[in-house]
Amino acid sequence: MAARMRKRKPENPRKTAKPSADRETRLIYGVMPVLESLRAGGGKMRKIVMSEGRRDSRSGEIDKIARKCGVPVIRISRKEFDALFEREVNHQGVAAYVKTVQFKSAESILEKAEDNDTALFLVIDGIEDPRNLGAILRTAECAGVDGVFIPERRNAGITDTAVKTSAGASEILDIAKVKNQNRLIDELKSRDVWVVGASGDSETVYSDWDFDQKTAIVVGREGKGLHRLTAEKCDILVGIPMLGNIDSLNVSVAAGVLLYEVVRQRGTK
């Protein structure tokens, strides 16, 4: 007599399910990225999943703001959380499903220069590391940048890594993708925006330039700097003095130095 096959017990879907991924939804991990996204309004957030082990003040703030924004918070055990989300991600027991970044049109951002004598823009010329891109976006938001332009091709995208590193800034900033960066620079100039490129070869020290006017700062690729045509299009190239043995800063640090020089000059006038 043939042995009777035993039916396999179905696995608990809660333990084996993986985060859904589609073109309209993505995941952000970590306490601060989720919290900053909520502080920005929470309009793009669909739900938050949190480990039951988190009972600190920031988790309480996430609960409080999420309730105001109408964003559901689902608490599960740490074991279930680790099974559901990637272990290699530093999620800190918090994850959120959010709508993908909605890019603005370049024209809508450029319009901000029309009646604003202190408009400040950031043009990113081929950043390849999403961590650098995220760090630059975080600094740009903190420095009050009115809009960021990134190239459609040959540039790190707004990935989960970039979003996490930006600590929520990617959800707040107005960001546009552009096909032709040189044409964008022409558009900025036509609106009386001074285009200032960062270059290690420049003899003009960044602090000697007058940033108290409409400005677009252009930062280039890691280790390579601005593309040649982009550099030629800029009104002025400025450099940051290197006093040690290493000849350049990380691009995200360089962007921070330049942006906060703008803040310093405008804050003292």
N, C-alpha and C positions, 0 to 999 in steps of 0.2 A: 504494500500500500504506500503510495507516494506521500511524502511528508507534507503536511499542511504548511503553507507559507504564512508566517506571522506578519500581520500588517505593521508597518513602521509607524511609530507614534509621531504625529506631526510636531515639528519644532515650534517653540514659542516664537511667533513672528516679531514680538517686541524685542527679543534678544538678537535676532538674526537680521532684522531689517537694516538696510543701509540708507543713508540720507538720500532723498530723491534729488536728482540733478536735472534741470531743464534749462532752456534758454532764458526763462523769466525769473528763475530762483537760484540763489547761491547761498553758501554758508559762510558765516563769519564766526571766528572762534575767539575766546578770551574775554575776560571781564571788561577791560577798558574799551576794546573795539565795540562790544555790544552796548556798553553804557553810553559811550559817546554817540553812537548811532541813535539811541533812544533820546538822549538830550537834544539831538538835532530835530526831534519831532516824532520819530518812530513811524512816520508814514509809510516807509518802504519795508517795514518789518512785518512778517506774517506770524511768526511764533518764536518763542524762546524755549530751549530745553536746558534744564539745569540739574546738576547732580544734587541729590538730597544732602550730601555732606557739606555743602556750602551754606554757612549761616553767618557770614560776616556782614559788616556794614554796607559794603558795595553791593553784595547780593540783595540786601534789603532795599537799597536804592533802585536796583534793577526792577525788583518786584513793584515798588511804589510807582515809578515812572511808567512801567509797562501797563499798570492798571489804569493810569490816567490816559494813556494813549490807546487803550483798548487792545493791547497785544497780549495774547494768552501766554502764560508761563507754565510749562509742564515740568514737574519734578519727577525724576526717576533715580533709582539707586546708582551708585558709582559703578557697580559691575555692569549694569545695563547701559550706562552712559559709555563706558569703555568699549562695550561690544558694538554700540551703535555708531560711534565716531572713531576716526583714525587715532591710534595710540601715539603715532609719531608727531601729531600736531599738539602744540602746547595750548590745549583748549581750556585749561584751568577749571574744568567742570562746567563750562558755559558755552553754548552755541546758539546761534540764531539763524533762522531762515529769512532772507531778505530778498527783495526784488533786485534784479541786476541793476548796475549803475546806468542811469539814464543820462546819456551825453546830451549836452546842449549844442545848439548850432553855433558855429564860429561867429556868425553875424550877430547873434543875440548877445554874445559876450563883448564883441567889438563895440557895440552900441553904448556900453558903459563908459566909453571914453568921450562921448559926445559932450556931456555937461559936467564932467568931473575932472578938474585940473590936477588931481592927485591919483588918477586911475593907476593901478598897479597890476601888471599881468606877468605870467611866467610861461615861457616857451621852452619845452623840453625837446632836445634834439638827439633822439636815439638812445635813451637809457635802456640798458639791456637787463639789468637785475631788478626784479619786482620789489625787492626789499629797499633798494635805493629809491625806486619810484615812490613807494609808500612813505618812506621817510621824508622825501621832498614834499609830497602832498601834505603831510602833517605840518611841516614847517610853514608851507605856503598858507595854510588855513590859519595858523597861529599868527602869522605876520599880516593878515588882512588882505591877501591877494584877491583881486576881483574876478580872476578867471585864469584857467590853465589850458594851454594848448599842447596836445601831444600828437605825434604823427600817426597816421593809420598803419603804416608799415615800418618794419625794422625798429620796433620799440616794445618794451615790456608792456603787457596789457594790464588792465585793472583786475588782476587775479586775486584769489583768496589770500595769497601771501602779501600782495600789495595792500589789500584792504586792511588786513590785520596790522601790518606795520604802520599804516596811516592812522591807526587808532580812531577811526571814524571820520577822518577828514575827507575821504573819498565820497562819503555820503552827503557832505555839506557843500563842498566846493562846486563851482560851475566849471565843468571840464568839457572841452570840445576836441574831437578828432579832426585833423586836417590832412588833406591829400597832398597839398603843395605848400611846404613851409616857407619857401622864398616868396611866394605870392602873399602868404599871411603877413610876412614882414612888410611888404609893400602896403598892405591894407592898414597895418598899424601906423606906419609913417604918414599915410594919407589922413589919419586922424590926429596928427601932431603928437604921436607917442614916440618917445626916444627909445630906440632899440639898443640895449646894452648887452653885449656878449661877454661871457666869462672865458678868458684865455690865459693860460700860463705864460704865453709868449709876449703878452702886452707889457709895455713899459709904463702904462698909466695905472697907478695904484687905485684900487676900487674906492677908497675913502676920499680920493681927490675929485671924484666926479660928483656933480650936483644932482642928487636924486629927487629934489623937491620940484618935480614936474612929472607929467605923464610918462610912465616908464614901463617897458617890457624887458625883463631880464631873460636872457637865453643861456641855458646850461647844456653842455654837451655830453658825449659818450664817456663811459668809464675808461680812463687811461688814454683816450684818443682826443677828447675835446670836441669842439664844434666841427661839423663838416665844412670843407673849404668854402663852398658857395654861401653857406649860412653865415660864416664869419665875415665874408666880404660884404654881405648885405647889411650887417649891423652898422649902426651909426658910430659906435665906439666899442672898442674891446678893452676890458679892464682885467687886471690881475691881482691876485692875493699874494703878498710877499711870503716866500718860503725861506725860513731862517735855519732850518736843519739840513739833514743830508737827503731827505726824501723830497722829490721835486714837485709833488702835487698832493692835494687833499682828496679825500673821497668826495664824489660829486654831490652827495646829499649834504655833506658838511659845507662844501663851497657854496651851495645854494643857500644854506642857512646864513652864512656869513654875509652874503650880498643882500639877502632880503632884510636882515636885521640892521644892515647899514642904512637901508631905506627907512626903516622904522626909527632908527636913531636920529637921522638927519631931520626927518619930518617932525619928530617929537620935540626937537629943541628949537624949532622955528615958530 
